[in-house]
């Protein structure tokens, strides 16, 4: 319920608009204090200021709220038009909240 809509958005909004498609990379790793999941694409990219209107981005808002409420996690989005988008999910390890 967390990673699937992010990958779906990468396909629908990032890669399907490209004439030759693109690549999505999902990576998980951990640091001393956090578990991390990164979803990156080399799609269309967008201006992150578009995310200010949460009425249009209910899925992203729901993921952020769910991560925060259930595990104290966060969701960060970086994007560059014409380059692609990176979403980073971080979840604190037990005792690191």
ZADO-1210 file (C-alpha; in nm, 4 decimals, padded with zeros to 6 digits):
<atoms>
<atom x="00.0000" y="00.0000" z="00.0000" code="UNK" pos="1"/>
<atom x="00.3010" y="00.2293" z="00.0073" code="UNK" pos="2"/>
<atom x="00.5390" y="00.1447" z="-00.2766" code="UNK" pos="3"/>
<atom x="00.2826" y="00.0255" z="-00.5329" code="UNK" pos="4"/>
<atom x="00.1135" y="00.3664" z="-00.5880" code="UNK" pos="5"/>
<atom x="00.4541" y="00.5340" z="-00.6148" code="UNK" pos="6"/>
<atom x="00.5638" y="00.2915" z="-00.8876" code="UNK" pos="7"/>
<atom x="00.2247" y="00.3277" z="-01.0562" code="UNK" pos="8"/>
<atom x="00.2662" y="00.7082" z="-01.0607" code="UNK" pos="9"/>
<atom x="00.6157" y="00.6706" z="-01.2077" code="UNK" pos="10"/>
<atom x="00.4758" y="00.4604" z="-01.4912" code="UNK" pos="11"/>
<atom x="00.1613" y="00.6637" z="-01.5558" code="UNK" pos="12"/>
<atom x="00.2984" y="01.0163" z="-01.5190" code="UNK" pos="13"/>
<atom x="00.6679" y="00.9700" z="-01.5906" code="UNK" pos="14"/>
<atom x="00.7346" y="00.6901" z="-01.8373" code="UNK" pos="15"/>
<atom x="00.4183" y="00.6473" z="-02.0457" code="UNK" pos="16"/>
<atom x="00.4584" y="00.9990" z="-02.1828" code="UNK" pos="17"/>
<atom x="00.8032" y="00.9197" z="-02.3214" code="UNK" pos="18"/>
<atom x="00.8222" y="00.7914" z="-02.6804" code="UNK" pos="19"/>
<atom x="01.0588" y="00.5072" z="-02.5853" code="UNK" pos="20"/>
<atom x="00.9538" y="00.4393" z="-02.2263" code="UNK" pos="21"/>
<atom x="01.2110" y="00.4413" z="-01.9506" code="UNK" pos="22"/>
<atom x="01.3393" y="00.2779" z="-01.6368" code="UNK" pos="23"/>
<atom x="01.2179" y="00.2533" z="-01.2789" code="UNK" pos="24"/>
<atom x="01.4626" y="00.1533" z="-01.0081" code="UNK" pos="25"/>
<atom x="01.3470" y="00.0403" z="-00.6623" code="UNK" pos="26"/>
<atom x="01.6219" y="00.0135" z="-00.4010" code="UNK" pos="27"/>
<atom x="01.6036" y="-00.0623" z="-00.0310" code="UNK" pos="28"/>
<atom x="01.8839" y="-00.0052" z="00.2180" code="UNK" pos="29"/>
<atom x="01.9404" y="00.0779" z="00.5803" code="UNK" pos="30"/>
<atom x="02.1462" y="00.3236" z="00.7784" code="UNK" pos="31"/>
<atom x="02.2283" y="00.3111" z="01.1483" code="UNK" pos="32"/>
<atom x="01.8962" y="00.4729" z="01.2360" code="UNK" pos="33"/>
<atom x="01.6612" y="00.4187" z="00.9389" code="UNK" pos="34"/>
<atom x="01.5265" y="00.1794" z="00.6801" code="UNK" pos="35"/>
<atom x="01.5005" y="00.3427" z="00.3360" code="UNK" pos="36"/>
<atom x="01.3233" y="00.2661" z="00.0102" code="UNK" pos="37"/>
<atom x="01.4034" y="00.4690" z="-00.2993" code="UNK" pos="38"/>
<atom x="01.1929" y="00.4693" z="-00.6168" code="UNK" pos="39"/>
<atom x="01.3594" y="00.6486" z="-00.9093" code="UNK" pos="40"/>
<atom x="01.2571" y="00.6918" z="-01.2700" code="UNK" pos="41"/>
<atom x="01.4128" y="00.8561" z="-01.5728" code="UNK" pos="42"/>
<atom x="01.0785" y="00.9851" z="-01.6957" code="UNK" pos="43"/>
<atom x="00.9306" y="01.3256" z="-01.7669" code="UNK" pos="44"/>
<atom x="00.9866" y="01.4760" z="-01.4239" code="UNK" pos="45"/>
<atom x="00.7772" y="01.7647" z="-01.2945" code="UNK" pos="46"/>
<atom x="00.7942" y="02.0827" z="-01.0898" code="UNK" pos="47"/>
<atom x="00.7610" y="01.9779" z="-00.7252" code="UNK" pos="48"/>
<atom x="00.5691" y="02.3005" z="-00.6574" code="UNK" pos="49"/>
<atom x="00.2757" y="02.1162" z="-00.8196" code="UNK" pos="50"/>
<atom x="00.2554" y="01.9040" z="-00.5038" code="UNK" pos="51"/>
<atom x="00.1382" y="02.2012" z="-00.2962" code="UNK" pos="52"/>
<atom x="-00.2238" y="02.1372" z="-00.3968" code="UNK" pos="53"/>
<atom x="-00.2923" y="01.8255" z="-00.1913" code="UNK" pos="54"/>
<atom x="-00.6447" y="01.7998" z="-00.3339" code="UNK" pos="55"/>
<atom x="-00.4893" y="01.6877" z="-00.6628" code="UNK" pos="56"/>
<atom x="-00.2413" y="01.4522" z="-00.4965" code="UNK" pos="57"/>
<atom x="-00.4543" y="01.2560" z="-00.2520" code="UNK" pos="58"/>
<atom x="-00.2494" y="00.9375" z="-00.2989" code="UNK" pos="59"/>
<atom x="00.0764" y="01.1071" z="-00.2004" code="UNK" pos="60"/>
<atom x="-00.0904" y="01.2726" z="00.0982" code="UNK" pos="61"/>
<atom x="-00.2363" y="00.9387" z="00.2104" code="UNK" pos="62"/>
<atom x="00.1022" y="00.7662" z="00.1866" code="UNK" pos="63"/>
<atom x="00.2707" y="01.0436" z="00.3872" code="UNK" pos="64"/>
<atom x="00.0034" y="01.0333" z="00.6566" code="UNK" pos="65"/>
<atom x="00.0095" y="00.6524" z="00.6755" code="UNK" pos="66"/>
<atom x="00.3884" y="00.6416" z="00.7056" code="UNK" pos="67"/>
<atom x="00.3901" y="00.9064" z="00.9770" code="UNK" pos="68"/>
<atom x="00.1029" y="00.7590" z="01.1788" code="UNK" pos="69"/>
<atom x="00.2033" y="00.3931" z="01.1596" code="UNK" pos="70"/>
<atom x="00.5839" y="00.4002" z="01.1817" code="UNK" pos="71"/>
<atom x="00.6980" y="00.7618" z="01.2193" code="UNK" pos="72"/>
<atom x="00.8223" y="00.7545" z="00.8600" code="UNK" pos="73"/>
<atom x="00.8596" y="01.0200" z="00.5929" code="UNK" pos="74"/>
<atom x="00.8229" y="01.0514" z="00.2169" code="UNK" pos="75"/>
<atom x="01.0362" y="01.2974" z="00.0182" code="UNK" pos="76"/>
<atom x="01.0048" y="01.3749" z="-00.3512" code="UNK" pos="77"/>
<atom x="01.2701" y="01.5263" z="-00.5787" code="UNK" pos="78"/>
<atom x="01.2042" y="01.5816" z="-00.9469" code="UNK" pos="79"/>
<atom x="01.3605" y="01.7602" z="-01.2410" code="UNK" pos="80"/>
<atom x="01.1676" y="01.8251" z="-01.5604" code="UNK" pos="81"/>
<atom x="01.3141" y="01.6206" z="-01.8441" code="UNK" pos="82"/>
<atom x="01.5343" y="01.4162" z="-01.6098" code="UNK" pos="83"/>
<atom x="01.3122" y="01.2150" z="-01.3782" code="UNK" pos="84"/>
<atom x="01.1815" y="01.1743" z="-01.0259" code="UNK" pos="85"/>
<atom x="01.3091" y="01.0226" z="-00.7024" code="UNK" pos="86"/>
<atom x="01.0889" y="00.9303" z="-00.4075" code="UNK" pos="87"/>
<atom x="01.2566" y="00.8418" z="-00.0788" code="UNK" pos="88"/>
<atom x="01.0714" y="00.6662" z="00.2009" code="UNK" pos="89"/>
<atom x="01.2430" y="00.6565" z="00.5392" code="UNK" pos="90"/>
<atom x="01.1322" y="00.4584" z="00.8429" code="UNK" pos="91"/>
<atom x="01.3086" y="00.5012" z="01.1769" code="UNK" pos="92"/>
<atom x="01.4461" y="00.1864" z="01.3348" code="UNK" pos="93"/>
<atom x="01.2947" y="00.0897" z="01.6683" code="UNK" pos="94"/>
<atom x="01.4235" y="00.3188" z="01.9374" code="UNK" pos="95"/>
<atom x="01.5201" y="00.5886" z="01.6830" code="UNK" pos="96"/>
<atom x="01.1789" y="00.7627" z="01.6645" code="UNK" pos="97"/>
</atoms>
